[in-house]
Amino acid sequence: MPASILEEVGHLLEAAVTRDTATRLSCPSCGSAHVAQVLGDNGGISFVCTACGHSWS
């Protein structure tokens, strides 16, 4: 288990930044491209904006 969720999100963000810009998601709340993909509570995939904290699936 990571020491904090911020460390884990940081690793995911680094991976997302290296992707092609055409495949990046943007936050529906603030429009930021700083989006991390995370495993949801029910085992599904969710997304979280690391700029504003908005989450969605």
Backbone torsions as a table, in degrees:
resi	resn	phi	psi	omega
1	MET	NA	132.4	179.9
2	PRO	-65.6	155.5	-179.7
3	ALA	-61.7	-32.3	177.5
4	SER	-153.3	157.5	178.0
5	ILE	-65.9	-29.3	178.8
6	LEU	-64.3	-36.6	176.4
7	GLU	-64.0	-44.3	-179.6
8	GLU	-64.6	-45.0	178.5
9	VAL	-63.5	-35.8	177.7
10	GLY	-59.8	-42.2	177.9
11	HIS	-64.7	-41.5	179.0
12	LEU	-66.0	-39.4	178.9
13	LEU	-64.0	-42.6	177.7
14	GLU	-58.7	-42.3	178.7
15	ALA	-65.5	-39.8	-178.8
16	ALA	-67.8	-35.4	-178.1
17	VAL	-66.1	-29.1	-178.2
18	THR	-79.9	-10.0	178.4
19	ARG	-73.0	161.7	174.6
20	ASP	-61.1	139.9	-176.9
21	THR	-63.2	-23.7	179.8
22	ALA	-69.3	-21.7	-177.8
23	THR	-99.9	-0.6	-178.8
24	ARG	-75.2	146.0	174.4
25	LEU	-92.3	159.7	172.1
26	SER	-125.9	149.1	-178.3
27	CYS	-67.3	128.2	178.1
28	PRO	-70.0	-15.4	-179.2
29	SER	-88.1	-49.8	-175.3
30	CYS	-116.3	-11.1	178.6
31	GLY	85.3	0.2	-179.0
32	SER	-67.2	147.3	175.6
33	ALA	-89.3	2.6	-179.7
34	HIS	-84.9	77.7	-175.3
35	VAL	-121.0	133.2	177.4
36	ALA	-114.0	143.1	175.8
37	GLN	-93.8	129.7	-177.4
38	VAL	-132.6	158.2	176.7
39	LEU	-80.4	125.4	-178.5
40	GLY	-77.1	170.5	-179.0
41	ASP	-60.0	-35.7	-177.2
42	ASN	-92.5	11.8	179.9
43	GLY	90.8	-4.8	177.9
44	GLY	-81.9	178.0	179.4
45	ILE	-97.5	133.7	176.0
46	SER	-127.6	168.5	178.5
47	PHE	-127.8	148.6	176.9
48	VAL	-136.4	135.3	176.5
49	CYS	-84.6	121.5	-178.9
50	THR	-81.4	-6.4	176.7
51	ALA	-86.2	-46.3	-175.5
52	CYS	-116.3	-10.7	178.0
53	GLY	89.4	-3.4	179.4
54	HIS	-63.3	138.1	177.4
55	SER	-126.3	149.4	180.0
56	TRP	-157.6	167.1	177.7
57	SER	-134.4	NA	NA
